[in-house]
């Protein structure tokens, strides 16, 4: 019976040794994996720092660009307002010229008869004057 007890203790000791060996291998593999994960995370952290710096620089450039676009937009609005004012002035000038032209046309239409009569009386006056000159010369 003691022999069975020694054999059982020996089997338990061997089983425990095998268990310890497998656990040691597993823990070694886990340690390598965790070291790889730690190295990867360090690399990711460094990359994130670079990305953060680049993102900050890009955001600053974007803000400056937005301010520049805003300023140029205001200047362009001023220019557009000026051009609109010039267009309004030209339109008013055209309306004034049309009005004067209409007035002249109406005046010419209404005074056509008077002008024709004046031309006739002027011709008569010239003819009388020529006759008077001819009679003086005779």
FIKOL-254543 format. One record per residue (C-alpha): residue number from 1; x, y, z. Coordinates in nm, 2 decimals. Example, Ala and Ser with C-alpha at 12.3 -4.5 7.8 and 13.67 -1.06 7.14 Angstrom:
2
(1; (1.23; -0.45; 0.78)),
(2; (1.37; -0.11; 0.71)),
END
This chain:
138
(1; (0.00; 0.00; 0.00)),
(2; (0.28; 0.24; 0.07)),
(3; (0.42; 0.15; -0.27)),
(4; (0.09; 0.26; -0.44)),
(5; (0.11; 0.58; -0.23)),
(6; (0.47; 0.65; -0.36)),
(7; (0.36; 0.58; -0.72)),
(8; (0.06; 0.81; -0.68)),
(9; (0.29; 1.08; -0.53)),
(10; (0.53; 1.03; -0.82)),
(11; (0.25; 1.05; -1.08)),
(12; (0.12; 1.36; -0.91)),
(13; (0.47; 1.51; -0.90)),
(14; (0.53; 1.43; -1.27)),
(15; (0.18; 1.57; -1.36)),
(16; (0.26; 1.88; -1.16)),
(17; (0.60; 1.92; -1.33)),
(18; (0.43; 1.88; -1.68)),
(19; (0.17; 2.13; -1.58)),
(20; (0.44; 2.37; -1.46)),
(21; (0.63; 2.33; -1.79)),
(22; (0.32; 2.39; -2.00)),
(23; (0.23; 2.69; -1.78)),
(24; (0.58; 2.83; -1.81)),
(25; (0.57; 2.80; -2.19)),
(26; (0.23; 2.96; -2.21)),
(27; (0.33; 3.24; -1.98)),
(28; (0.65; 3.29; -2.19)),
(29; (0.43; 3.31; -2.50)),
(30; (0.20; 3.55; -2.33)),
(31; (0.49; 3.76; -2.22)),
(32; (0.62; 3.78; -2.58)),
(33; (0.28; 3.87; -2.70)),
(34; (0.24; 4.14; -2.43)),
(35; (0.58; 4.28; -2.52)),
(36; (0.48; 4.29; -2.89)),
(37; (0.16; 4.46; -2.79)),
(38; (0.34; 4.71; -2.57)),
(39; (0.59; 4.79; -2.86)),
(40; (0.30; 4.83; -3.10)),
(41; (0.12; 5.06; -2.86)),
(42; (0.43; 5.27; -2.82)),
(43; (0.46; 5.30; -3.20)),
(44; (0.09; 5.39; -3.23)),
(45; (0.14; 5.65; -2.95)),
(46; (0.43; 5.81; -3.14)),
(47; (0.23; 5.81; -3.46)),
(48; (-0.07; 5.96; -3.28)),
(49; (0.16; 6.24; -3.15)),
(50; (0.27; 6.31; -3.51)),
(51; (-0.08; 6.30; -3.63)),
(52; (-0.19; 6.53; -3.35)),
(53; (0.08; 6.78; -3.44)),
(54; (-0.01; 6.76; -3.81)),
(55; (-0.38; 6.79; -3.74)),
(56; (-0.32; 7.10; -3.52)),
(57; (-0.10; 7.26; -3.79)),
(58; (-0.37; 7.18; -4.05)),
(59; (-0.64; 7.32; -3.83)),
(60; (-0.44; 7.64; -3.79)),
(61; (-0.38; 7.67; -4.16)),
(62; (-0.75; 7.61; -4.22)),
(63; (-0.85; 7.88; -3.98)),
(64; (-0.61; 8.12; -4.14)),
(65; (-0.74; 8.03; -4.48)),
(66; (-1.10; 8.08; -4.36)),
(67; (-1.01; 8.42; -4.22)),
(68; (-0.84; 8.52; -4.55)),
(69; (-1.14; 8.40; -4.75)),
(70; (-1.37; 8.60; -4.52)),
(71; (-1.16; 8.92; -4.57)),
(72; (-1.14; 8.87; -4.95)),
(73; (-1.52; 8.81; -4.95)),
(74; (-1.58; 9.14; -4.77)),
(75; (-1.35; 9.32; -5.02)),
(76; (-1.53; 9.15; -5.31)),
(77; (-1.87; 9.25; -5.16)),
(78; (-1.74; 9.61; -5.16)),
(79; (-1.64; 9.58; -5.52)),
(80; (-1.97; 9.43; -5.62)),
(81; (-2.15; 9.71; -5.45)),
(82; (-1.94; 9.97; -5.63)),
(83; (-2.01; 9.80; -5.97)),
(84; (-2.38; 9.79; -5.89)),
(85; (-2.36; 10.17; -5.81)),
(86; (-2.19; 10.23; -6.14)),
(87; (-2.46; 10.02; -6.32)),
(88; (-2.73; 10.22; -6.15)),
(89; (-2.57; 10.55; -6.25)),
(90; (-2.54; 10.43; -6.61)),
(91; (-2.90; 10.32; -6.62)),
(92; (-3.01; 10.66; -6.48)),
(93; (-2.80; 10.84; -6.74)),
(94; (-2.95; 10.63; -7.02)),
(95; (-3.30; 10.71; -6.89)),
(96; (-3.20; 11.08; -6.89)),
(97; (-3.08; 11.06; -7.25)),
(98; (-3.40; 10.88; -7.35)),
(99; (-3.61; 11.15; -7.19)),
(100; (-3.42; 11.43; -7.36)),
(101; (-3.45; 11.24; -7.69)),
(102; (-3.82; 11.19; -7.65)),
(103; (-3.85; 11.56; -7.57)),
(104; (-3.66; 11.66; -7.88)),
(105; (-3.86; 11.43; -8.09)),
(106; (-4.19; 11.57; -7.96)),
(107; (-4.06; 11.93; -8.00)),
(108; (-3.95; 11.86; -8.35)),
(109; (-4.28; 11.70; -8.44)),
(110; (-4.48; 11.98; -8.29)),
(111; (-4.27; 12.26; -8.45)),
(112; (-4.25; 12.11; -8.80)),
(113; (-4.53; 12.32; -8.93)),
(114; (-4.39; 12.63; -8.77)),
(115; (-4.04; 12.56; -8.91)),
(116; (-4.18; 12.51; -9.26)),
(117; (-4.37; 12.84; -9.24)),
(118; (-4.06; 13.02; -9.12)),
(119; (-3.86; 12.87; -9.41)),
(120; (-4.13; 12.99; -9.65)),
(121; (-4.14; 13.34; -9.50)),
(122; (-3.76; 13.35; -9.50)),
(123; (-3.75; 13.26; -9.87)),
(124; (-4.01; 13.52; -9.94)),
(125; (-3.80; 13.78; -9.75)),
(126; (-3.49; 13.68; -9.94)),
(127; (-3.67; 13.71; -10.27)),
(128; (-3.81; 14.05; -10.18)),
(129; (-3.46; 14.17; -10.08)),
(130; (-3.31; 14.04; -10.40)),
(131; (-3.58; 14.22; -10.60)),
(132; (-3.51; 14.54; -10.40)),
(133; (-3.14; 14.51; -10.48)),
(134; (-3.21; 14.46; -10.85)),
(135; (-3.44; 14.77; -10.86)),
(136; (-3.17; 14.98; -10.69)),
(137; (-2.91; 14.87; -10.94)),
(138; (-3.14; 14.97; -11.24)),
END
